[in-house]
């Protein structure tokens, strides 16, 4: 789920409930989030979305941890990058790979 939408979408598969982290995302975004969340010990499952005619393949990233909320994890600064820096909203949204500035340091952007 993008950080600008405070929804708690879930999906049921074979009687088990899964939290949708992000849906309809590109392969690049899928790889980034899967690597980041696996590094932070969050179990993730990648589902291939049904192909749509005339558009590239998209994916849905889900987790069996229904309590996982990316907004809370990012703004509480609980996630770490592979280099050990805290994940900021800009890093989560792939706007930068630098750990600073923080979201509240608008003057430094």
BELHU-V772844 format. One line per field, one symbol per residue. burial: + if it has 9 or more other ideal C-beta (glycine too) atoms within 8 Angstrom, else -. Layout:
burial=???
//
This chain:
burial=+-+------++------++++++-+---++-+++++++++-+-+++--+--------+++++++-+-+-++-++----+++-----++++++------------+----
//
